[in-house]
Amino acid sequence: MLMDRPGTGSHTQLSKLERGDTPHVSVGLLLDYLRACGAKPQDVAALFEPYLSLPPVPRTKGDTAVKKLLEVLPEKEQRQMLAWDRGITKAREERAAAEPGKKKPRVETAQQRVFRVVWSFVHANWSEVFEQKLYETMLKLKDEVPKSRRRFACDIGRRFFSILTRYYASAARRRGALDRIERRAAEEGFSRETIAALLDAATQSYNQLLLSGRLDWEPTQEEIIRRRGQAPAVLKAEARMDIEEAKPVSEGNRAQGLIRAMVQMAVNAKLEEQKLDHYFVKRHYQAWLDRLVQIALAHGTDSAEWQAEVDATAPHLHDEAFARQMAALAAATFERWKVKLRPKP
């Protein structure tokens, strides 16, 4: 009576509402019931707050779907993967909310959440082929593209590859997207030959994936679980070039360190024979040998620079004749081990 809802079945409807048997309650019915019960606005707010604080239903379903995909993993790793996935989801929603005119903010579905995990494996599978082809192309363009622009050039190649592997309703739309990338690359100062080579690398990679069937490959749940939900890392072409360029330097540093150590060992053995194991005497000889090794690396042991250093320092050590003998020993040891500095054919 207080709800002022006459008619047959009103008592039954009210009973179902109070028992919680009404799955979808209209806002009008709920407000009439609360007003009849004498509820205050703050009471209504307290009633709705726990429910409204729950995450959207699609997000909850997405958590459940991703967790099911990784259910065989240990509990700790499941939590880590879910935290990673939720972080990406949150960042995506925040970007969408920050650009309301470009994309409506919405919550991803469970299928989209699972697809992101699967897609990371698919992308790694494709990138394995493409990055190898891009690396071979960048080696050919090494003189054309300076090191400072190498990463930008590789990114242009990846954009070409992304367009080729993306679905387009017509070939004209794909061609238009490729033309936009070409114009952008030309505006950035890349030559027509460089752009053509990058596009050719992307095209060859796409054709190789298509002919081998890898373009349609998808990981099984067992593969995802075996990899602990983490797609295999693929080394990018520009990073591979940087590593290989630094490799000779690293090997040279190791060889120089070996030569320095052998020279020090030879001289230290003579110092011990002469009972010259005083700390400061050894430090003086070690510092001097370091300078001699650097001069030998730059000019050789038979150079004027080497002789000038020996003539300038030997008289100031504890015994000039012995110091010159140690310099000769250092030169002989250096010559015996400098073969380690020669690059391998």
Residue frames as qw, qx, qy, qz and C-alpha x, y, z in Angstrom:
[[0.000, 0.886, 0.464, 0.000, 0.00, 0.00, 0.00],
 [0.302, -0.802, 0.092, 0.507, 2.82, 2.42, 0.85],
 [0.391, -0.174, 0.594, 0.681, 4.33, 1.78, -2.56],
 [0.471, 0.576, 0.145, -0.652, 1.05, 2.67, -4.28],
 [0.190, 0.302, -0.800, -0.482, 1.36, -0.15, -6.79],
 [0.704, 0.120, 0.472, -0.518, -2.14, -1.62, -7.02],
 [0.663, 0.404, -0.479, -0.411, -3.02, -4.51, -9.23],
 [0.984, -0.132, 0.063, -0.103, -2.96, -8.27, -9.27],
 [0.883, 0.209, -0.159, 0.390, 0.41, -9.82, -8.58],
 [0.077, 0.833, -0.271, 0.476, 1.83, -6.79, -6.75],
 [0.688, -0.608, 0.341, -0.204, 2.16, -8.73, -3.49],
 [0.960, 0.061, 0.169, 0.214, 3.90, -11.59, -5.28],
 [0.542, 0.687, -0.112, 0.471, 6.27, -9.12, -6.95],
 [0.245, -0.816, 0.326, -0.409, 7.08, -7.53, -3.60],
 [0.878, -0.382, 0.286, -0.052, 7.70, -10.90, -2.00],
 [0.880, 0.316, 0.059, 0.350, 10.11, -11.89, -4.78],
 [0.247, 0.816, -0.206, 0.481, 11.90, -8.56, -4.37],
 [0.491, -0.721, 0.366, -0.324, 12.38, -9.08, -0.64],
 [0.933, -0.184, 0.305, 0.058, 13.57, -12.67, -1.13],
 [0.160, -0.639, 0.578, 0.482, 16.03, -11.62, -3.84],
 [0.607, 0.210, 0.752, 0.152, 14.30, -13.70, -6.49],
 [0.459, 0.857, 0.192, -0.135, 13.92, -10.82, -8.94],
 [0.772, 0.002, 0.214, 0.599, 16.98, -10.98, -11.24],
 [0.284, 0.264, 0.211, 0.897, 16.52, -7.60, -12.94],
 [0.117, -0.708, -0.557, 0.418, 14.88, -4.97, -10.76],
 [0.262, 0.737, 0.271, 0.561, 13.72, -1.76, -12.39],
 [0.269, 0.159, -0.323, 0.893, 15.00, 1.50, -10.92],
 [0.409, -0.404, -0.122, -0.809, 11.44, 2.74, -10.37],
 [0.811, -0.367, -0.426, -0.160, 10.39, -0.34, -8.38],
 [0.668, -0.077, -0.448, 0.589, 13.52, -0.16, -6.24],
 [0.073, 0.249, -0.180, 0.949, 13.09, 3.54, -5.48],
 [0.585, -0.432, -0.244, -0.642, 9.41, 3.06, -4.59],
 [0.822, -0.294, -0.475, 0.107, 10.34, 0.26, -2.21],
 [0.506, 0.018, -0.377, 0.776, 13.08, 2.28, -0.50],
 [0.165, -0.346, 0.028, -0.923, 10.80, 5.31, -0.12],
 [0.721, -0.424, -0.354, -0.419, 8.08, 3.13, 1.38],
 [0.789, -0.237, -0.443, 0.355, 10.62, 1.81, 3.88],
 [0.296, -0.953, -0.049, 0.047, 11.54, 5.37, 4.89],
 [0.795, -0.053, 0.087, 0.598, 15.10, 5.18, 3.62],
 [0.075, -0.914, 0.060, 0.393, 17.19, 8.36, 3.66],
 [0.590, 0.765, -0.258, -0.020, 19.58, 9.44, 0.84],
 [0.062, -0.679, 0.718, -0.139, 22.62, 8.51, 2.93],
 [0.726, -0.098, 0.650, -0.203, 21.12, 5.06, 3.53],
 [0.819, 0.548, 0.134, -0.102, 20.72, 4.58, -0.21],
 [0.325, 0.811, -0.483, 0.059, 24.31, 5.69, -0.81],
 [0.363, -0.491, 0.769, -0.187, 25.57, 3.20, 1.79],
 [0.829, 0.166, 0.491, -0.210, 23.47, 0.48, 0.18],
 [0.759, 0.650, 0.023, -0.008, 24.82, 1.05, -3.32],
 [0.032, -0.866, 0.496, 0.057, 28.46, 1.85, -2.48],
 [0.576, -0.330, 0.740, 0.104, 29.71, -1.78, -2.13],
 [0.732, 0.434, 0.521, 0.062, 28.06, -2.78, -5.40],
 [0.421, 0.907, -0.008, 0.007, 29.22, 0.26, -7.36],
 [0.237, -0.794, 0.547, 0.117, 32.80, -0.22, -6.13],
 [0.807, -0.002, 0.573, 0.143, 32.99, -3.61, -7.88],
 [0.126, -0.353, 0.583, 0.721, 34.88, -3.69, -11.21],
 [0.630, 0.319, -0.201, -0.679, 32.85, -3.82, -14.43],
 [0.901, 0.021, 0.386, -0.196, 31.53, -7.26, -15.34],
 [0.798, 0.572, -0.178, 0.065, 33.61, -7.58, -18.56],
 [0.120, 0.723, -0.611, 0.298, 36.77, -6.93, -16.55],
 [0.631, -0.339, 0.617, -0.326, 35.88, -9.63, -14.04],
 [0.928, 0.291, 0.199, -0.118, 35.13, -12.06, -16.86],
 [0.552, 0.731, -0.375, 0.144, 38.47, -11.13, -18.46],
 [0.240, -0.619, 0.685, -0.301, 40.35, -11.91, -15.25],
 [0.816, -0.071, 0.515, -0.254, 38.63, -15.29, -15.10],
 [0.853, 0.519, -0.001, -0.042, 39.41, -16.11, -18.74],
 [0.337, 0.747, -0.530, 0.217, 43.10, -15.16, -18.48],
 [0.446, -0.486, 0.679, -0.323, 43.42, -17.10, -15.22],
 [0.910, 0.131, 0.345, -0.191, 41.89, -20.16, -16.87],
 [0.691, 0.673, -0.258, 0.049, 44.37, -19.86, -19.74],
 [0.276, 0.607, -0.636, 0.390, 47.24, -20.00, -17.23],
 [0.768, -0.489, 0.079, -0.406, 45.65, -22.29, -14.66],
 [0.957, -0.011, -0.212, 0.197, 48.41, -24.92, -14.82],
 [0.359, 0.592, -0.376, 0.616, 51.08, -22.41, -13.79],
 [0.433, -0.258, -0.642, 0.578, 52.16, -22.16, -10.15],
 [0.138, -0.848, -0.502, 0.097, 49.98, -19.81, -8.12],
 [0.335, -0.657, 0.054, 0.674, 52.74, -17.20, -7.75],
 [0.229, -0.090, 0.570, 0.784, 53.34, -17.00, -11.50],
 [0.035, 0.641, 0.717, 0.272, 49.59, -16.85, -12.14],
 [0.203, -0.856, -0.307, 0.363, 49.41, -13.78, -9.90],
 [0.313, -0.472, 0.309, 0.764, 52.35, -12.17, -11.70],
 [0.178, 0.207, 0.707, 0.652, 50.82, -12.75, -15.14],
 [0.069, -0.764, -0.637, -0.083, 47.42, -11.48, -14.02],
 [0.268, -0.773, -0.116, 0.563, 49.02, -8.39, -12.50],
 [0.270, -0.225, 0.495, 0.794, 50.87, -7.75, -15.79],
 [0.073, 0.442, 0.753, 0.483, 47.67, -8.21, -17.81],
 [0.157, -0.830, -0.508, 0.169, 45.65, -5.96, -15.49],
 [0.304, -0.598, 0.087, 0.736, 48.32, -3.28, -15.71],
 [0.166, 0.023, 0.617, 0.769, 48.14, -3.26, -19.50],
 [0.055, -0.633, -0.736, -0.234, 44.34, -3.22, -19.35],
 [0.240, -0.801, -0.334, 0.436, 44.32, -0.27, -16.95],
 [0.261, -0.419, 0.296, 0.818, 46.82, 1.70, -19.06],
 [0.110, 0.265, 0.728, 0.623, 44.73, 1.09, -22.17],
 [0.132, -0.758, -0.638, -0.025, 41.55, 2.28, -20.47],
 [0.279, -0.725, -0.121, 0.618, 43.32, 5.39, -19.17],
 [0.218, -0.172, 0.486, 0.828, 44.60, 6.23, -22.66],
 [0.002, 0.486, 0.753, 0.444, 41.12, 5.76, -24.09],
 [0.216, -0.809, -0.498, 0.226, 39.60, 8.00, -21.39],
 [0.309, -0.564, 0.088, 0.761, 42.22, 10.70, -22.03],
 [0.044, 0.176, -0.541, -0.821, 41.18, 10.87, -25.72],
 [0.459, 0.376, 0.689, -0.416, 37.38, 10.68, -25.69],
 [0.517, 0.648, -0.083, -0.553, 37.09, 12.11, -29.19],
 [0.277, 0.507, -0.765, -0.285, 39.44, 9.51, -30.66],
 [0.478, -0.038, -0.875, -0.064, 38.29, 6.38, -28.91],
 [0.630, -0.559, -0.089, -0.531, 35.46, 5.75, -26.48],
 [0.116, -0.435, 0.804, -0.387, 36.67, 4.53, -23.09],
 [0.884, -0.096, -0.187, -0.418, 35.54, 0.94, -22.69],
 [0.582, -0.459, 0.661, -0.115, 36.49, -2.20, -20.86],
 [0.322, 0.367, -0.803, -0.341, 38.06, -5.02, -22.86],
 [0.901, -0.101, -0.101, -0.409, 36.15, -8.24, -23.18],
 [0.773, -0.391, 0.499, 0.026, 37.43, -11.58, -21.89],
 [0.855, 0.394, 0.252, 0.227, 38.21, -12.65, -25.47],
 [0.334, 0.879, -0.170, 0.293, 40.30, -9.51, -26.01],
 [0.447, -0.754, 0.461, -0.139, 42.24, -10.08, -22.79],
 [0.863, -0.112, 0.477, 0.125, 43.08, -13.67, -23.73],
 [0.712, 0.653, 0.129, 0.223, 43.93, -12.61, -27.29],
 [0.032, 0.934, -0.328, 0.136, 46.56, -10.18, -25.99],
 [0.620, -0.505, 0.600, 0.032, 48.43, -13.01, -24.27],
 [0.824, 0.253, 0.478, 0.167, 48.16, -15.22, -27.35],
 [0.485, 0.865, 0.032, 0.122, 49.09, -12.37, -29.68],
 [0.245, -0.847, 0.467, 0.070, 52.38, -11.78, -27.85],
 [0.684, -0.185, 0.677, 0.199, 53.41, -15.32, -28.89],
 [0.662, 0.614, 0.402, 0.154, 52.19, -14.86, -32.47],
 [0.177, 0.975, -0.135, 0.008, 54.04, -11.55, -32.77],
 [0.431, -0.655, 0.599, 0.159, 57.27, -13.11, -31.47],
 [0.748, 0.141, 0.621, 0.190, 56.90, -15.93, -34.02],
 [0.524, 0.806, 0.225, 0.160, 56.54, -13.46, -36.87],
 [0.079, -0.960, 0.264, 0.042, 59.27, -11.15, -35.57],
 [0.711, -0.369, 0.535, 0.269, 61.79, -13.99, -35.57],
 [0.664, 0.412, 0.482, 0.398, 61.55, -14.11, -39.37],
 [0.231, 0.934, 0.174, 0.211, 61.23, -10.37, -39.95],
 [0.353, -0.889, 0.256, 0.140, 64.05, -9.20, -37.65],
 [0.716, -0.184, 0.518, 0.430, 66.48, -11.58, -39.38],
 [0.516, 0.590, 0.437, 0.441, 65.54, -10.20, -42.80],
 [0.037, -0.991, -0.067, -0.109, 65.67, -6.62, -41.48],
 [0.584, -0.665, 0.342, 0.317, 69.12, -7.26, -40.01],
 [0.675, 0.118, 0.512, 0.517, 70.42, -8.52, -43.38],
 [0.302, 0.819, 0.334, 0.355, 68.97, -5.44, -45.09],
 [0.264, -0.962, 0.062, 0.040, 70.47, -3.01, -42.56],
 [0.689, -0.374, 0.399, 0.476, 73.90, -4.58, -43.07],
 [0.532, 0.429, 0.469, 0.560, 73.60, -3.73, -46.78],
 [0.033, 0.893, 0.236, 0.380, 72.47, -0.19, -45.87],
 [0.665, -0.525, -0.203, 0.491, 75.23, 0.30, -43.30],
 [0.402, -0.056, 0.156, 0.900, 76.99, 2.98, -45.36],
 [0.065, -0.522, -0.481, -0.702, 73.72, 4.58, -46.42],
 [0.520, -0.745, -0.278, -0.312, 72.11, 4.87, -42.97],
 [0.166, 0.546, -0.575, 0.586, 74.27, 6.38, -40.19],
 [0.364, -0.147, -0.852, 0.347, 74.26, 4.76, -36.76],
 [0.111, 0.139, 0.409, -0.895, 72.33, 7.68, -35.25],
 [0.580, 0.178, -0.105, -0.788, 69.39, 6.99, -37.63],
 [0.225, 0.123, -0.956, -0.144, 69.58, 3.21, -37.61],
 [0.137, 0.279, 0.839, -0.447, 66.76, 2.74, -35.10],
 [0.421, 0.488, 0.135, -0.753, 64.46, 5.10, -37.00],
 [0.410, 0.353, -0.662, -0.519, 65.12, 3.22, -40.25],
 [0.118, -0.039, -0.989, 0.080, 64.31, -0.10, -38.56],
 [0.274, 0.386, 0.605, -0.640, 61.07, 1.35, -37.20],
 [0.476, 0.441, -0.246, -0.720, 60.06, 2.30, -40.75],
 [0.339, 0.181, -0.888, -0.253, 60.66, -1.30, -41.83],
 [0.031, 0.200, 0.902, -0.380, 58.52, -2.53, -38.92],
 [0.408, 0.426, 0.253, -0.767, 55.70, -0.22, -39.96],
 [0.475, 0.334, -0.596, -0.555, 55.81, -1.66, -43.46],
 [0.241, 0.031, -0.969, 0.040, 55.69, -5.18, -42.00],
 [0.198, 0.276, 0.690, -0.639, 52.81, -4.26, -39.68],
 [0.507, 0.406, -0.057, -0.758, 50.75, -2.98, -42.60],
 [0.448, 0.268, -0.766, -0.374, 51.44, -6.08, -44.68],
 [0.215, -0.079, -0.953, 0.198, 50.37, -8.44, -41.87],
 [0.272, 0.260, 0.486, -0.789, 47.28, -6.41, -40.94],
 [0.313, 0.477, 0.809, 0.144, 43.86, -7.19, -42.39],
 [0.149, 0.337, -0.104, -0.924, 42.55, -4.68, -44.94],
 [0.629, 0.459, 0.509, -0.366, 39.21, -4.86, -46.71],
 [0.705, 0.703, 0.088, 0.028, 40.84, -3.95, -50.02],
 [0.776, 0.035, 0.083, 0.624, 44.28, -3.89, -51.56],
 [0.209, 0.738, 0.116, 0.631, 43.84, -0.18, -52.28],
 [0.490, -0.844, 0.015, -0.216, 43.60, 0.64, -48.58],
 [0.848, -0.352, 0.139, 0.370, 46.78, -1.33, -47.86],
 [0.604, 0.394, 0.175, 0.670, 48.57, 0.41, -50.71],
 [0.072, -0.865, -0.090, -0.488, 47.45, 3.79, -49.35],
 [0.688, -0.721, 0.076, 0.036, 48.82, 2.94, -45.90],
 [0.819, -0.070, 0.189, 0.538, 52.16, 1.89, -47.41],
 [0.377, 0.652, 0.172, 0.635, 52.31, 5.12, -49.43],
 [0.335, -0.905, -0.023, -0.260, 51.82, 7.18, -46.27],
 [0.787, -0.514, 0.179, 0.290, 54.78, 5.45, -44.61],
 [0.699, 0.264, 0.240, 0.620, 56.92, 6.01, -47.71],
 [0.116, 0.832, 0.125, 0.527, 56.08, 9.73, -47.75],
 [0.562, -0.823, 0.064, -0.060, 56.88, 10.03, -44.07],
 [0.831, -0.247, 0.222, 0.446, 60.24, 8.30, -44.54],
 [0.526, 0.514, 0.220, 0.641, 61.08, 10.57, -47.49],
 [0.160, -0.912, -0.070, -0.372, 60.22, 13.65, -45.39],
 [0.706, -0.679, 0.163, 0.119, 62.66, 12.40, -42.74],
 [0.055, 0.826, -0.511, -0.230, 65.46, 12.41, -45.31],
 [0.663, -0.145, 0.721, 0.140, 65.76, 8.72, -46.23],
 [0.139, 0.376, -0.614, -0.680, 66.66, 8.03, -49.85],
 [0.792, 0.189, -0.146, -0.562, 64.35, 6.27, -52.27],
 [0.611, 0.293, -0.735, 0.013, 66.73, 3.30, -52.38],
 [0.002, 0.170, -0.798, 0.578, 66.72, 2.94, -48.59],
 [0.600, 0.079, 0.310, -0.734, 62.92, 3.08, -48.41],
 [0.787, 0.274, -0.395, -0.388, 62.62, 0.52, -51.22],
 [0.422, 0.280, -0.834, 0.219, 65.06, -1.82, -49.43],
 [0.229, -0.072, 0.696, -0.676, 63.12, -1.61, -46.14],
 [0.728, 0.190, 0.078, -0.653, 59.83, -2.28, -47.94],
 [0.693, 0.325, -0.616, -0.186, 61.41, -5.21, -49.75],
 [0.137, 0.221, -0.870, 0.419, 62.58, -6.70, -46.42],
 [0.483, 0.073, 0.515, -0.704, 59.05, -6.46, -45.04],
 [0.760, 0.312, -0.201, -0.534, 57.56, -7.95, -48.22],
 [0.529, 0.323, -0.785, 0.005, 59.99, -10.88, -48.30],
 [0.088, -0.122, 0.823, -0.549, 59.30, -11.63, -44.63],
 [0.630, 0.175, 0.280, -0.703, 55.55, -11.54, -45.20],
 [0.748, 0.346, -0.429, -0.369, 55.81, -13.87, -48.21],
 [0.321, 0.294, -0.873, 0.219, 58.03, -16.28, -46.27],
 [0.312, -0.002, 0.700, -0.642, 55.51, -16.43, -43.42],
 [0.705, 0.279, 0.031, -0.652, 52.67, -16.89, -45.88],
 [0.683, 0.364, -0.591, -0.228, 54.30, -19.70, -47.82],
 [0.258, 0.232, -0.876, 0.336, 55.54, -21.54, -44.71],
 [0.529, -0.508, -0.642, -0.223, 52.17, -21.37, -42.97],
 [0.407, -0.205, -0.525, 0.719, 53.56, -19.45, -40.01],
 [0.146, -0.242, -0.085, -0.955, 51.26, -16.54, -40.77],
 [0.678, -0.369, -0.323, -0.548, 48.33, -18.61, -39.43],
 [0.562, -0.005, -0.738, 0.373, 50.24, -20.15, -36.51],
 [0.473, -0.674, 0.067, -0.563, 48.76, -19.85, -33.03],
 [0.102, 0.352, -0.844, 0.391, 50.26, -21.16, -29.78],
 [0.633, -0.377, -0.654, -0.173, 48.51, -23.94, -27.90],
 [0.549, -0.776, 0.047, -0.308, 47.71, -23.60, -24.23],
 [0.919, -0.264, 0.016, 0.293, 50.50, -26.11, -23.49],
 [0.603, 0.397, -0.018, 0.691, 53.04, -23.90, -25.30],
 [0.145, -0.784, 0.029, -0.603, 51.93, -20.82, -23.38],
 [0.771, -0.622, 0.054, -0.128, 52.16, -22.67, -20.07],
 [0.899, -0.001, -0.015, 0.439, 55.53, -24.19, -20.95],
 [0.407, 0.472, -0.048, 0.781, 56.87, -20.68, -21.53],
 [0.275, -0.421, -0.553, 0.665, 55.34, -19.53, -18.22],
 [0.161, 0.858, 0.467, -0.146, 53.04, -17.19, -20.15],
 [0.117, -0.794, 0.238, 0.547, 55.99, -15.15, -21.46],
 [0.777, 0.628, 0.049, -0.001, 56.52, -14.96, -25.21],
 [0.797, -0.108, 0.131, 0.580, 60.11, -15.62, -26.34],
 [0.063, -0.858, 0.086, 0.503, 62.18, -12.46, -26.69],
 [0.741, 0.501, 0.262, 0.363, 63.37, -11.56, -30.18],
 [0.438, -0.475, 0.107, 0.756, 66.54, -9.47, -30.57],
 [0.399, 0.865, 0.181, -0.245, 65.87, -6.41, -32.71],
 [0.773, 0.495, 0.073, 0.390, 67.96, -5.80, -35.81],
 [0.151, 0.858, -0.220, 0.440, 69.55, -2.54, -34.60],
 [0.632, -0.664, 0.362, -0.170, 70.40, -4.05, -31.21],
 [0.947, 0.024, 0.239, 0.212, 72.04, -7.02, -32.91],
 [0.582, 0.673, -0.050, 0.454, 74.15, -4.67, -35.05],
 [0.198, -0.860, 0.295, -0.367, 75.21, -2.64, -32.00],
 [0.834, -0.441, 0.330, -0.029, 76.22, -5.80, -30.13],
 [0.897, 0.227, 0.184, 0.331, 78.26, -7.15, -33.03],
 [0.351, 0.809, -0.132, 0.453, 79.98, -3.80, -33.55],
 [0.390, -0.785, 0.362, -0.317, 80.93, -3.70, -29.88],
 [0.985, -0.155, 0.070, 0.031, 82.13, -7.32, -29.88],
 [0.739, 0.414, -0.205, 0.490, 85.59, -6.68, -31.41],
 [0.056, -0.729, 0.307, -0.609, 86.13, -3.91, -28.86],
 [0.782, -0.498, 0.214, -0.307, 85.20, -6.24, -26.02],
 [0.974, 0.062, -0.018, 0.217, 87.48, -8.98, -27.34],
 [0.479, 0.616, -0.248, 0.574, 90.28, -6.45, -27.74],
 [0.367, -0.716, 0.298, -0.513, 89.81, -5.29, -24.15],
 [0.936, -0.307, 0.152, -0.084, 90.04, -8.88, -22.94],
 [0.855, 0.320, -0.097, 0.397, 93.20, -9.46, -25.00],
 [0.172, 0.724, -0.284, 0.605, 94.79, -6.28, -23.66],
 [0.643, -0.615, 0.256, -0.379, 93.92, -7.33, -20.13],
 [0.990, -0.060, 0.040, 0.125, 95.57, -10.71, -20.75],
 [0.638, 0.513, -0.192, 0.541, 98.77, -9.10, -22.08],
 [0.169, -0.751, 0.284, -0.572, 98.89, -6.67, -19.17],
 [0.841, -0.459, 0.189, -0.215, 98.48, -9.57, -16.71],
 [0.948, 0.133, -0.037, 0.286, 101.24, -11.62, -18.34],
 [0.383, 0.649, -0.254, 0.606, 103.66, -8.68, -18.31],
 [0.439, -0.695, 0.277, -0.499, 102.89, -8.02, -14.64],
 [0.960, -0.262, 0.091, -0.050, 103.39, -11.70, -13.76],
 [0.817, 0.349, -0.153, 0.432, 106.77, -11.86, -15.51],
 [0.160, 0.666, -0.299, 0.665, 108.07, -8.73, -13.80],
 [0.650, -0.601, 0.186, -0.427, 106.64, -9.65, -10.37],
 [0.984, -0.081, -0.075, 0.139, 108.47, -12.98, -10.55],
 [0.603, 0.432, -0.242, 0.625, 111.78, -11.12, -11.05],
 [0.225, -0.698, 0.216, -0.644, 110.96, -8.72, -8.20],
 [0.863, -0.448, 0.088, -0.214, 110.43, -11.66, -5.87],
 [0.900, 0.160, -0.165, 0.371, 113.73, -13.24, -6.97],
 [0.357, 0.486, -0.256, 0.756, 115.49, -10.01, -6.01],
 [0.358, -0.433, -0.661, 0.498, 113.58, -9.88, -2.70],
 [0.038, -0.023, -0.028, -0.999, 111.98, -6.64, -3.84],
 [0.224, -0.496, -0.813, -0.206, 108.54, -7.41, -2.45],
 [0.069, -0.309, -0.390, 0.865, 108.11, -4.08, -0.68],
 [0.301, 0.685, 0.640, -0.174, 104.59, -2.76, -1.26],
 [0.168, 0.876, 0.001, -0.452, 105.56, 0.67, -2.59],
 [0.167, -0.452, 0.706, 0.519, 108.36, -0.71, -4.80],
 [0.304, 0.269, 0.889, 0.210, 105.90, -3.12, -6.43],
 [0.251, 0.805, 0.451, -0.291, 103.31, -0.35, -6.84],
 [0.026, 0.760, -0.307, -0.572, 105.87, 1.84, -8.65],
 [0.171, -0.209, 0.852, 0.448, 106.79, -0.95, -11.03],
 [0.295, 0.482, 0.825, -0.010, 103.15, -1.89, -11.65],
 [0.218, 0.849, 0.214, -0.430, 102.19, 1.69, -12.48],
 [0.027, -0.633, 0.540, 0.555, 105.20, 1.99, -14.79],
 [0.259, 0.022, 0.918, 0.299, 104.38, -1.28, -16.56],
 [0.341, 0.679, 0.615, -0.212, 100.83, -0.10, -17.17],
 [0.181, 0.841, -0.128, -0.494, 102.20, 2.96, -18.95],
 [0.137, -0.430, 0.776, 0.442, 104.64, 0.84, -20.96],
 [0.362, 0.297, 0.879, 0.087, 101.87, -1.56, -22.07],
 [0.324, 0.814, 0.359, -0.321, 99.71, 1.38, -23.24],
 [0.074, 0.758, -0.421, -0.492, 102.66, 2.81, -25.20],
 [0.254, -0.182, 0.897, 0.312, 103.37, -0.62, -26.72],
 [0.407, 0.531, 0.737, -0.097, 99.73, -0.97, -27.77],
 [0.288, 0.888, 0.152, -0.323, 99.78, 2.43, -29.43],
 [0.255, 0.863, -0.391, -0.192, 103.31, 2.60, -30.89],
 [0.908, 0.231, -0.326, 0.125, 105.13, -0.71, -30.32],
 [0.757, -0.599, 0.043, 0.258, 108.05, -1.72, -28.09],
 [0.673, 0.011, 0.224, 0.705, 110.68, -0.55, -30.57],
 [0.163, 0.857, 0.307, 0.381, 109.25, 2.95, -30.89],
 [0.274, 0.420, -0.278, 0.819, 110.78, 6.25, -29.79],
 [0.525, -0.577, -0.010, -0.625, 107.91, 6.73, -27.36],
 [0.924, -0.298, -0.236, 0.039, 108.77, 3.46, -25.61],
 [0.697, 0.140, -0.273, 0.648, 112.46, 4.36, -25.32],
 [0.016, -0.559, 0.123, -0.820, 111.66, 7.86, -24.08],
 [0.717, -0.559, -0.080, -0.410, 109.47, 6.45, -21.30],
 [0.913, -0.167, -0.229, 0.293, 112.21, 3.99, -20.25],
 [0.502, 0.318, -0.202, 0.778, 114.88, 6.73, -20.26],
 [0.217, -0.600, 0.046, -0.769, 112.66, 9.10, -18.26],
 [0.767, -0.505, -0.026, -0.394, 111.55, 6.66, -15.54],
 [0.903, 0.010, -0.359, 0.234, 114.30, 4.05, -15.05],
 [0.386, 0.388, -0.433, 0.716, 116.78, 6.44, -13.35],
 [0.368, -0.461, 0.232, -0.774, 114.17, 7.31, -10.70],
 [0.907, -0.257, -0.251, -0.221, 113.51, 3.72, -9.61],
 [0.706, -0.662, 0.248, 0.040, 115.54, 1.95, -6.94],
 [0.555, -0.341, 0.604, 0.460, 118.08, 0.50, -9.45],
 [0.434, 0.638, -0.205, -0.603, 118.33, 1.90, -12.97],
 [0.159, 0.349, -0.872, -0.304, 120.07, -1.17, -14.45],
 [0.189, 0.197, 0.942, -0.196, 117.49, -3.50, -12.95],
 [0.416, 0.583, 0.334, -0.613, 114.66, -1.22, -14.12],
 [0.386, 0.553, -0.485, -0.557, 115.97, -1.36, -17.70],
 [0.024, 0.114, -0.989, -0.092, 116.15, -5.16, -17.45],
 [0.303, 0.406, 0.758, -0.411, 112.49, -5.17, -16.36],
 [0.427, 0.625, -0.046, -0.652, 111.59, -2.93, -19.30],
 [0.260, 0.398, -0.788, -0.392, 113.32, -5.38, -21.66],
 [0.107, 0.113, 0.976, -0.154, 111.47, -8.29, -20.01],
 [0.396, 0.535, 0.456, -0.591, 108.16, -6.43, -20.40],
 [0.401, 0.571, -0.380, -0.607, 108.93, -5.82, -24.09],
 [0.147, 0.218, -0.942, -0.208, 109.75, -9.49, -24.70],
 [0.212, 0.291, 0.870, -0.338, 106.61, -10.66, -22.87],
 [0.422, 0.582, 0.171, -0.673, 104.47, -8.17, -24.80],
 [0.353, 0.474, -0.613, -0.524, 105.84, -9.32, -28.16],
 [0.017, 0.051, -0.998, -0.017, 105.21, -12.96, -27.21],
 [0.171, 0.446, 0.810, -0.339, 101.57, -12.32, -26.30],
 [0.241, 0.445, -0.027, -0.862, 100.58, -9.57, -28.72],
 [0.123, -0.028, -0.858, -0.497, 99.45, -12.20, -31.21],
 [0.019, 0.482, 0.828, -0.285, 96.29, -12.30, -29.11],
 [0.146, 0.598, 0.160, -0.772, 95.46, -8.82, -30.39],
 [0.068, 0.172, -0.677, -0.712, 95.42, -9.86, -34.03],
 [0.682, 0.175, 0.163, -0.692, 91.86, -10.13, -35.36],
 [0.589, 0.024, 0.806, 0.050, 90.74, -13.56, -36.38],
 [0.064, 0.130, -0.631, -0.762, 90.41, -14.07, -40.17]]
